[in-house]
Structures are given as C-alpha cells and as structure tokens.
Amino acid sequence: MKHKLNFGTSYHQFYIRDKNSSQDTGDSNFWTDDATRSRLAVGEGILGVGLECYGPFKGELVLLDKKRDDVEYSQYDHIVEGGLNIKSGILQVLDCPNSNVELEVKVSPGSYRVRIYSLNLDSVEGDTGDDYYIIEIWPGINTERKVLKQYK
C-alpha cells in the first residue's frame, strides 16, 4: 500500500511514530550526532527523519509484507533504516515542530523495520529543492539504526 506525502515541516525533519509514543523529540538523546549524521533519530515508538530541505517534504510511504532486497543503490543519495515498535496499531506521520498528523494508517501492532531512501539532495539550495523521500515499512524486529548508503 502506497501513500503520497506532500506537506510543510521545519527544522529539516519530520516524524514517523506509534500514535501512543510519548518520546520527547527535544531530548538530547534523540537527535544525537550519530542520528544527525545518519539522518535518522530512533526513540521509543518514534523515528525522526532528517531532510535536506528546511521545510517542504515530498515523498511516499510504502507498507510492505517483507523487506525489499532488489535495491539499486546508485539511484539514491542516502539510505538509512531503523526499527519502530507500533504497539497501538496506528502509524502516524507528523510535521515538525507542530506535530500535525499528516498521515495516519492502521497496521498490525508489532515491530517494524523502516527504510528511508533520499533522492535529489544536491538540488537543494537554501531552504528548498527537489529532494524526495521514499519510506518503506515492513514487519521486522531489528531496532538497530543502519546507514546503507551515506550522503556526503
């Protein structure tokens, strides 16, 4: 199932979370140096996704039954993945800093793996550009953050 996303956000980030997550995204243990470098902050029931643009977000969220292995790495500027526990059965995409719900999807409660593909990052000048993000989510228990391809 694919969901197109196009919304305003700020501070080069947005969030993917379990509806009931109470993680404080302002906590110093959330956006660490490693999280900033990898473009993915991992918290309890929430992921912070780092963007190249300051504000506008364009992309898509794809729910999969299993991990996609046929990735053509050369098509993407940056690829990172991490784990997300969704206890409530409701997955949300939120802007930053207002935490407006931009997408809400029912999923089976459980553990998921989330992979974010970043494209067209070199197009960004100042606050805007044609950067684009593909988010794939599938059932998986590994919560480790892993950079599969690092941008610059």
LODO-225251 format. One record per residue: residue in three letters; x, z, y of N, C-alpha, C in turn. Coordinates in pm, 1 decimal, m for minus. Layout:
REM residues N
+---------+----------+----------+----------+----------+----------+----------+----------+----------+----------+
! residuo !       nx !       nz !       ny !      cax !      caz !      cay !       cx !       cz !       cy !
+---------+----------+----------+----------+----------+----------+----------+----------+----------+----------+
!     ala !        X !        Z !        Y !        X !        Z !        Y !        X !        Z !        Y !
...
+---------+----------+----------+----------+----------+----------+----------+----------+----------+----------+
END
This chain:
REM residues 152
+---------+----------+----------+----------+----------+----------+----------+----------+----------+----------+
! residuo !       nx !       nz !       ny !      cax !      caz !      cay !       cx !       cz !       cy !
+---------+----------+----------+----------+----------+----------+----------+----------+----------+----------+
!     met !     84.9 !      0.0 !   m117.5 !      0.0 !      0.0 !      0.0 !     89.5 !      0.0 !    123.8 !
!     lys !     65.0 !    m93.0 !    215.7 !    147.0 !   m108.2 !    335.2 !     66.1 !    m74.3 !    460.2 !
!     his !    128.1 !      1.2 !    552.6 !     66.5 !     39.4 !    678.8 !    157.3 !     m4.3 !    793.4 !
!     lys !    106.6 !    m87.8 !    882.5 !    182.2 !   m128.6 !   1001.3 !    180.1 !    m14.5 !   1102.6 !
!     leu !    291.6 !      4.4 !   1172.0 !    303.4 !    110.4 !   1271.4 !    357.5 !     52.4 !   1401.4 !
!     asn !    297.9 !     91.5 !   1511.8 !    342.6 !     48.5 !   1644.1 !    291.7 !    154.4 !   1742.6 !
!     phe !    382.4 !    239.3 !   1789.6 !    340.1 !    347.3 !   1878.1 !    454.5 !    389.8 !   1969.5 !
!     gly !    419.2 !    464.1 !   2071.4 !    518.1 !    519.0 !   2162.6 !    566.4 !    654.4 !   2112.5 !
!     thr !    694.3 !    675.9 !   2123.5 !    755.0 !    804.2 !   2088.6 !    870.1 !    825.0 !   2186.5 !
!     ser !    940.9 !    932.1 !   2176.9 !   1051.1 !    959.4 !   2270.5 !   1169.9 !   1020.0 !   2196.7 !
!     tyr !   1278.8 !   1033.9 !   2269.8 !   1398.7 !   1101.9 !   2220.5 !   1458.9 !   1037.2 !   2095.1 !
!     his !   1439.4 !    905.7 !   2078.7 !   1499.2 !    832.3 !   1966.9 !   1455.8 !    887.1 !   1831.1 !
!     gln !   1330.3 !    932.0 !   1818.2 !   1289.1 !    989.8 !   1690.1 !   1138.2 !    992.9 !   1673.1 !
!     phe !   1097.1 !   1006.2 !   1546.8 !    958.6 !   1035.5 !   1510.1 !    964.4 !   1113.7 !   1379.2 !
!     tyr !    848.7 !   1157.2 !   1329.9 !    846.1 !   1245.0 !   1214.0 !    753.8 !   1192.9 !   1104.5 !
!     ile !    794.2 !   1219.4 !    980.7 !    711.3 !   1197.0 !    862.7 !    697.6 !   1334.0 !    798.7 !
!     arg !    573.1 !   1378.8 !    775.2 !    559.9 !   1516.5 !    726.0 !    437.4 !   1538.2 !    638.1 !
!     asp !    443.1 !   1649.4 !    566.6 !    327.7 !   1705.5 !    499.0 !    239.8 !   1765.7 !    608.9 !
!     lys !    111.6 !   1742.0 !    603.5 !     20.6 !   1791.1 !    706.7 !     36.8 !   1940.4 !    732.1 !
!     asn !     70.6 !   2017.1 !    629.3 !     80.0 !   2162.8 !    643.5 !    221.4 !   2213.1 !    671.4 !
!     ser !    314.2 !   2125.4 !    701.1 !    451.1 !   2170.0 !    729.7 !    454.3 !   2253.9 !    856.5 !
!     ser !    530.7 !   2363.0 !    851.2 !    544.9 !   2448.6 !    969.4 !    688.6 !   2446.9 !   1021.4 !
!     gln !    769.4 !   2353.0 !    973.6 !    910.3 !   2341.8 !   1015.9 !    918.7 !   2320.6 !   1167.2 !
!     asp !   1006.3 !   2394.2 !   1231.7 !   1033.1 !   2378.5 !   1374.7 !   1139.5 !   2270.3 !   1390.9 !
!     thr !   1101.9 !   2155.2 !   1444.0 !   1196.3 !   2044.0 !   1459.6 !   1295.0 !   2068.3 !   1573.0 !
!     gly !   1274.3 !   2171.2 !   1650.9 !   1368.9 !   2209.3 !   1754.7 !   1474.7 !   2307.1 !   1705.1 !
!     asp !   1461.6 !   2351.4 !   1580.8 !   1557.7 !   2443.6 !   1520.1 !   1694.6 !   2375.5 !   1511.2 !
!     ser !   1800.2 !   2448.5 !   1539.5 !   1935.4 !   2391.1 !   1537.8 !   1978.9 !   2345.9 !   1398.2 !
!     asn !   1912.0 !   2392.5 !   1295.0 !   1943.3 !   2349.6 !   1158.6 !   1869.7 !   2222.1 !   1118.2 !
!     phe !   1785.6 !   2168.1 !   1206.3 !   1711.4 !   2046.5 !   1173.3 !   1792.1 !   1922.3 !   1213.4 !
!     trp !   1813.7 !   1902.1 !   1342.5 !   1893.2 !   1787.3 !   1388.8 !   2039.6 !   1828.5 !   1398.8 !
!     thr !   2104.4 !   1841.4 !   1284.9 !   2247.2 !   1874.4 !   1280.0 !   2329.2 !   1749.4 !   1312.9 !
!     asp !   2460.6 !   1763.9 !   1322.6 !   2547.1 !   1647.5 !   1344.5 !   2533.0 !   1547.4 !   1230.2 !
!     asp !   2527.9 !   1596.5 !   1105.5 !   2509.8 !   1506.5 !    990.5 !   2375.4 !   1435.4 !    996.3 !
!     ala !   2271.2 !   1506.8 !   1035.3 !   2138.4 !   1446.7 !   1046.7 !   2137.3 !   1338.2 !   1154.1 !
!     thr !   2200.0 !   1366.3 !   1266.9 !   2205.0 !   1268.5 !   1375.7 !   2283.5 !   1144.9 !   1333.4 !
!     arg !   2396.9 !   1164.5 !   1270.8 !   2481.0 !   1053.1 !   1225.7 !   2408.4 !    967.8 !   1120.0 !
!     ser !   2338.7 !   1033.5 !   1030.1 !   2269.2 !    962.3 !    922.2 !   2132.5 !    908.6 !    965.7 !
!     arg !   2085.8 !    952.9 !   1082.8 !   1955.3 !    913.0 !   1136.3 !   1838.9 !    969.0 !   1053.9 !
!     leu !   1863.0 !   1084.7 !    988.8 !   1757.2 !   1147.0 !    910.3 !   1777.4 !   1297.9 !    904.5 !
!     ala !   1683.6 !   1371.8 !    963.6 !   1682.4 !   1517.8 !    954.9 !   1584.7 !   1557.1 !    844.4 !
!     val !   1627.6 !   1649.8 !    759.4 !   1545.6 !   1690.8 !    645.6 !   1510.7 !   1837.7 !    661.0 !
!     gly !   1380.4 !   1866.4 !    665.7 !   1332.7 !   2003.8 !    675.3 !   1230.0 !   2031.2 !    567.2 !
!     glu !   1172.7 !   2148.7 !    570.8 !   1071.5 !   2186.3 !    472.3 !    941.0 !   2112.9 !    501.8 !
!     gly !    912.5 !   2010.7 !    422.0 !    789.3 !   1934.1 !    438.4 !    790.6 !   1837.7 !    554.8 !
!     ile !    909.1 !   1806.8 !    610.3 !    915.0 !   1715.0 !    724.2 !   1050.1 !   1642.6 !    728.1 !
!     leu !   1044.8 !   1517.1 !    770.9 !   1164.3 !   1437.2 !    796.2 !   1162.1 !   1393.1 !    941.5 !
!     gly !   1274.8 !   1401.3 !   1007.5 !   1290.8 !   1344.2 !   1140.4 !   1367.6 !   1214.6 !   1124.8 !
!     val !   1313.2 !   1105.2 !   1175.6 !   1376.9 !    974.1 !   1162.1 !   1435.4 !    933.9 !   1296.4 !
!     gly !   1564.6 !    904.6 !   1296.8 !   1634.0 !    864.0 !   1418.1 !   1618.4 !    715.6 !   1445.0 !
!     leu !   1587.0 !    682.9 !   1571.1 !   1566.5 !    544.1 !   1614.1 !   1677.6 !    500.2 !   1708.0 !
!     glu !   1695.6 !    370.9 !   1720.1 !   1790.7 !    317.9 !   1816.6 !   1729.2 !    317.3 !   1956.3 !
!     cys !   1601.2 !    275.0 !   1967.3 !   1529.7 !    277.4 !   2096.0 !   1496.1 !    420.9 !   2134.5 !
!     tyr !   1483.3 !    444.0 !   2262.8 !   1443.2 !    575.8 !   2309.4 !   1296.6 !    602.0 !   2278.4 !
!     gly !   1212.9 !    500.1 !   2296.2 !   1070.4 !    524.6 !   2288.9 !    989.3 !    442.5 !   2192.4 !
!     pro !    974.4 !    313.3 !   2211.4 !    878.5 !    239.9 !   2127.6 !    921.8 !    234.9 !   1981.5 !
!     phe !    825.0 !    248.3 !   1891.6 !    850.5 !    237.9 !   1748.2 !    768.5 !    124.3 !   1690.6 !
!     lys !    835.8 !     35.4 !   1618.4 !    768.7 !    m71.9 !   1545.9 !    819.0 !    m70.1 !   1402.6 !
!     gly !    726.6 !    m74.1 !   1308.8 !    768.4 !    m73.7 !   1169.6 !    651.2 !    m73.7 !   1074.2 !
!     glu !    681.0 !    m34.4 !    951.4 !    578.5 !    m28.0 !    848.0 !    614.1 !     81.0 !    748.5 !
!     leu !    511.6 !    137.9 !    689.7 !    526.1 !    239.3 !    586.6 !    466.1 !    182.3 !    459.4 !
!     val !    543.3 !    185.8 !    350.9 !    500.0 !    126.9 !    224.5 !    502.3 !    235.8 !    117.3 !
!     leu !    388.6 !    257.7 !     52.7 !    379.8 !    352.0 !    m59.0 !    403.6 !    274.8 !   m188.2 !
!     leu !    499.6 !    321.2 !   m267.1 !    537.4 !    254.9 !   m391.4 !    511.8 !    346.4 !   m510.6 !
!     asp !    495.2 !    285.8 !   m627.5 !    482.0 !    362.8 !   m750.9 !    617.8 !    410.9 !   m800.8 !
!     lys !    723.3 !    331.0 !   m769.5 !    858.1 !    366.3 !   m812.1 !    959.1 !    306.6 !   m715.9 !
!     lys !   1081.3 !    354.1 !   m725.1 !   1190.7 !    309.1 !   m639.2 !   1213.5 !    159.1 !   m654.9 !
!     arg !   1238.0 !     94.2 !   m541.9 !   1271.0 !    m48.5 !   m542.3 !   1422.6 !    m60.4 !   m556.2 !
!     asp !   1467.7 !   m132.9 !   m657.9 !   1611.4 !   m146.2 !   m683.7 !   1670.3 !   m277.1 !   m633.3 !
!     asp !   1586.9 !   m372.7 !   m598.0 !   1635.8 !   m505.5 !   m558.3 !   1657.4 !   m514.7 !   m406.7 !
!     val !   1741.2 !   m427.8 !   m354.9 !   1765.5 !   m421.0 !   m210.7 !   1880.1 !   m515.4 !   m174.3 !
!     glu !   1856.1 !   m601.7 !    m77.8 !   1960.2 !   m690.0 !    m24.2 !   2018.0 !   m620.8 !     99.2 !
!     tyr !   2124.8 !   m544.3 !     78.1 !   2182.5 !   m458.9 !    182.0 !   2221.3 !   m535.0 !    308.3 !
!     ser !   2260.9 !   m659.0 !    294.0 !   2306.3 !   m736.5 !    410.1 !   2194.1 !   m764.6 !    510.0 !
!     gln !   2068.8 !   m748.3 !    471.2 !   1955.2 !   m773.0 !    561.1 !   1931.6 !   m657.9 !    659.4 !
!     tyr !   1994.6 !   m544.3 !    635.7 !   1964.3 !   m424.8 !    712.8 !   2089.0 !   m371.2 !    782.9 !
!     asp !   2067.8 !   m305.3 !    896.3 !   2178.0 !   m244.6 !    970.7 !   2211.1 !   m104.9 !    919.3 !
!     his !   2109.1 !    m32.5 !    876.2 !   2127.0 !    106.6 !    833.2 !   2020.9 !    137.0 !    728.3 !
!     ile !   2061.1 !    208.6 !    623.0 !   1966.6 !    250.1 !    519.1 !   1998.0 !    395.4 !    483.1 !
!     val !   1895.3 !    479.7 !    488.3 !   1912.0 !    620.9 !    453.4 !   1789.2 !    666.3 !    376.1 !
!     glu !   1808.8 !    764.5 !    288.5 !   1694.1 !    820.2 !    218.0 !   1708.0 !    970.5 !    202.7 !
!     gly !   1594.2 !   1033.7 !    182.6 !   1588.5 !   1178.2 !    164.7 !   1460.2 !   1216.2 !     92.6 !
!     gly !   1445.9 !   1343.7 !     64.1 !   1329.6 !   1391.4 !     m9.1 !   1228.4 !   1459.7 !     80.9 !
!     leu !   1102.6 !   1454.5 !     38.1 !    993.8 !   1515.6 !    113.7 !    891.4 !   1572.9 !     16.1 !
!     asn !    863.7 !   1703.1 !     27.7 !    759.0 !   1765.6 !    m52.3 !    628.6 !   1760.2 !     25.5 !
!     ile !    525.9 !   1708.3 !    m40.3 !    393.6 !   1697.7 !     22.2 !    297.1 !   1780.7 !    m61.6 !
!     lys !    284.6 !   1906.8 !    m25.4 !    200.2 !   1999.9 !   m100.7 !     52.4 !   1980.0 !    m70.8 !
!     ser !     19.8 !   1939.6 !     52.6 !   m120.1 !   1928.2 !     95.4 !   m189.1 !   1803.1 !     42.5 !
!     gly !   m112.2 !   1703.2 !      2.5 !   m170.8 !   1575.0 !    m36.9 !   m199.4 !   1485.7 !     82.3 !
!     ile !   m154.1 !   1525.6 !    202.1 !   m174.3 !   1444.3 !    322.9 !    m39.3 !   1418.5 !    388.5 !
!     leu !     m2.2 !   1292.0 !    394.0 !    120.1 !   1247.1 !    458.5 !     86.1 !   1203.3 !    600.3 !
!     gln !    163.8 !   1250.0 !    696.2 !    140.3 !   1213.7 !    836.2 !    265.3 !   1153.1 !    897.7 !
!     val !    244.5 !   1060.3 !    991.2 !    349.8 !   1007.9 !   1077.6 !    315.7 !   1056.7 !   1218.1 !
!     leu !    412.6 !   1123.0 !   1284.0 !    390.2 !   1183.1 !   1415.7 !    489.8 !   1128.5 !   1517.0 !
!     asp !    444.5 !   1117.5 !   1641.9 !    536.7 !   1082.5 !   1750.0 !    614.0 !   1206.5 !   1791.9 !
!     cys !    707.0 !   1187.4 !   1880.9 !    785.5 !   1295.9 !   1939.1 !    778.0 !   1282.5 !   2091.5 !
!     pro !    761.1 !   1385.0 !   2166.6 !    755.5 !   1525.9 !   2131.3 !    614.1 !   1580.1 !   2117.2 !
!     asn !    512.2 !   1497.1 !   2136.6 !    374.7 !   1548.0 !   2139.7 !    313.9 !   1575.1 !   2002.7 !
!     ser !    376.3 !   1522.1 !   1896.6 !    326.1 !   1538.1 !   1759.7 !    185.9 !   1481.7 !   1741.8 !
!     asn !    157.0 !   1370.4 !   1812.8 !     31.7 !   1298.6 !   1789.4 !     37.5 !   1233.8 !   1652.2 !
!     val !    m71.1 !   1243.4 !   1575.9 !    m76.4 !   1181.8 !   1443.5 !   m101.0 !   1032.6 !   1462.1 !
!     glu !     m1.8 !    950.7 !   1424.0 !    m10.4 !    805.7 !   1436.3 !    m61.6 !    740.7 !   1308.5 !
!     leu !    m46.5 !    809.7 !   1196.8 !    m95.4 !    762.3 !   1067.0 !   m114.6 !    883.4 !    978.3 !
!     glu !   m223.0 !    882.0 !    901.5 !   m248.5 !    987.6 !    804.2 !   m294.2 !    920.1 !    675.9 !
!     val !   m226.9 !    953.0 !    564.0 !   m254.5 !    888.6 !    435.8 !   m266.9 !    995.7 !    327.8 !
!     lys !   m367.8 !    983.1 !    242.9 !   m381.6 !   1073.2 !    129.0 !   m289.2 !   1025.5 !     17.4 !
!     val !   m214.2 !   1120.9 !    m38.5 !   m126.0 !   1094.3 !   m152.0 !   m143.3 !   1208.2 !   m251.3 !
!     ser !    m94.5 !   1189.5 !   m371.9 !    m97.5 !   1298.7 !   m469.3 !      1.7 !   1405.9 !   m425.3 !
!     pro !    m37.2 !   1532.4 !   m428.2 !     58.8 !   1637.1 !   m395.0 !    180.4 !   1628.2 !   m487.1 !
!     gly !    297.6 !   1650.1 !   m429.5 !    418.5 !   1644.6 !   m510.5 !    541.0 !   1612.7 !   m428.1 !
!     ser !    649.3 !   1580.2 !   m497.7 !    776.2 !   1547.6 !   m434.2 !    793.0 !   1396.4 !   m424.8 !
!     tyr !    848.7 !   1353.6 !   m311.8 !    865.5 !   1211.1 !   m285.4 !   1005.8 !   1182.5 !   m235.2 !
!     arg !   1049.1 !   1060.9 !   m258.1 !   1173.2 !   1008.4 !   m203.0 !   1133.4 !    912.2 !    m93.1 !
!     val !   1202.3 !    918.8 !     21.3 !   1170.7 !    836.0 !    137.0 !   1296.7 !    759.0 !    175.4 !
!     arg !   1285.0 !    626.6 !    183.1 !   1398.1 !    542.2 !    224.4 !   1359.1 !    469.7 !    352.5 !
!     ile !   1449.1 !    473.9 !    450.2 !   1424.9 !    408.2 !    579.0 !   1528.9 !    298.3 !    598.9 !
!     tyr !   1478.2 !    175.4 !    616.6 !   1561.3 !     59.8 !    646.4 !   1551.2 !     32.6 !    796.2 !
!     ser !   1665.2 !     20.2 !    864.3 !   1667.5 !     m8.9 !   1007.7 !   1720.3 !   m150.1 !   1028.2 !
!     leu !   1649.9 !   m228.4 !   1111.1 !   1687.2 !   m366.8 !   1137.7 !   1699.7 !   m391.8 !   1286.9 !
!     asn !   1776.2 !   m490.4 !   1323.9 !   1788.8 !   m538.8 !   1463.3 !   1836.4 !   m430.4 !   1559.7 !
!     leu !   1920.5 !   m340.1 !   1515.0 !   1965.0 !   m231.2 !   1601.3 !   2051.9 !   m282.2 !   1717.1 !
!     asp !   2124.4 !   m390.9 !   1696.4 !   2207.9 !   m446.9 !   1803.2 !   2125.8 !   m507.3 !   1917.4 !
!     ser !   1996.3 !   m527.3 !   1896.7 !   1910.8 !   m585.4 !   2000.8 !   1875.3 !   m485.0 !   2110.5 !
!     val !   1900.8 !   m357.1 !   2086.1 !   1858.8 !   m252.5 !   2178.8 !   1955.4 !   m244.8 !   2297.0 !
!     glu !   1897.4 !   m254.6 !   2416.8 !   1971.2 !   m234.6 !   2541.1 !   1893.3 !   m134.3 !   2623.7 !
!     gly !   1957.3 !    m26.1 !   2657.1 !   1886.3 !     78.5 !   2730.7 !   1783.1 !    143.7 !   2641.5 !
!     asp !   1659.3 !    143.9 !   2687.2 !   1552.8 !    213.9 !   2614.7 !   1472.8 !    125.8 !   2519.9 !
!     thr !   1490.0 !     m6.4 !   2525.1 !   1405.5 !    m93.8 !   2444.9 !   1486.7 !   m199.6 !   2370.9 !
!     gly !   1421.5 !   m262.2 !   2275.0 !   1482.3 !   m367.9 !   2196.0 !   1385.9 !   m411.6 !   2087.8 !
!     asp !   1436.4 !   m489.8 !   1995.2 !   1354.1 !   m539.4 !   1884.5 !   1387.1 !   m467.9 !   1753.7 !
!     asp !   1431.7 !   m343.5 !   1761.8 !   1460.1 !   m270.2 !   1639.3 !   1330.2 !   m252.4 !   1560.6 !
!     tyr !   1343.7 !   m250.4 !   1428.2 !   1228.8 !   m245.8 !   1338.3 !   1266.7 !   m159.4 !   1218.7 !
!     tyr !   1168.5 !    m88.2 !   1164.0 !   1195.3 !      8.2 !   1058.0 !   1096.1 !     m9.0 !    943.5 !
!     ile !   1148.3 !    m10.2 !    822.2 !   1064.8 !    m15.7 !    702.1 !   1085.2 !    116.5 !    628.5 !
!     ile !    975.5 !    185.8 !    601.8 !    979.3 !    315.2 !    534.4 !    915.2 !    297.8 !    397.9 !
!     glu !    990.5 !    322.4 !    292.9 !    937.3 !    317.2 !    157.2 !    930.6 !    459.2 !    102.2 !
!     ile !    817.7 !    490.4 !     37.6 !    795.6 !    624.6 !    m17.7 !    747.9 !    610.4 !   m161.5 !
!     trp !    812.7 !    683.1 !   m252.7 !    774.4 !    681.0 !   m392.9 !    795.7 !    820.2 !   m452.1 !
!     pro !    728.3 !    850.8 !   m564.7 !    746.8 !    981.0 !   m628.0 !    892.7 !   1000.4 !   m670.8 !
!     gly !    948.0 !   1116.9 !   m640.7 !   1085.9 !   1147.1 !   m678.6 !   1121.2 !   1289.0 !   m640.2 !
!     ile !   1203.9 !   1353.4 !   m721.2 !   1232.9 !   1495.3 !   m698.9 !   1363.0 !   1520.5 !   m624.1 !
!     asn !   1445.6 !   1420.1 !   m605.8 !   1574.0 !   1438.2 !   m537.8 !   1550.8 !   1459.5 !   m388.0 !
!     thr !   1594.3 !   1573.0 !   m334.4 !   1574.3 !   1601.6 !   m191.7 !   1699.0 !   1575.2 !   m108.4 !
!     glu !   1807.5 !   1534.0 !   m173.1 !   1934.3 !   1510.8 !   m103.5 !   1924.6 !   1394.8 !     m4.0 !
!     arg !   1983.4 !   1416.5 !    115.0 !   1994.1 !   1307.0 !    212.5 !   2111.9 !   1220.7 !    169.5 !
!     lys !   2089.9 !   1088.6 !    167.4 !   2196.4 !    998.0 !    125.3 !   2192.8 !    872.4 !    211.0 !
!     val !   2306.4 !    842.0 !    273.0 !   2318.4 !    718.6 !    351.0 !   2364.5 !    608.7 !    255.4 !
!     leu !   2284.6 !    503.0 !    244.4 !   2318.3 !    390.7 !    156.9 !   2394.9 !    282.3 !    232.5 !
!     lys !   2370.7 !    273.9 !    363.6 !   2445.2 !    182.1 !    449.9 !   2449.0 !    244.4 !    589.1 !
!     gln !   2569.0 !    264.1 !    643.0 !   2586.0 !    329.2 !    772.8 !   2598.4 !    224.6 !    882.2 !
!     tyr !   2523.8 !    243.9 !    991.9 !   2534.1 !    158.2 !   1111.3 !   2646.2 !    209.4 !   1198.6 !
!     lys !   2732.1 !    123.4 !   1236.2 !   2846.6 !    150.5 !   1326.5 !   2902.9 !    289.3 !   1309.7 !
+---------+----------+----------+----------+----------+----------+----------+----------+----------+----------+
END
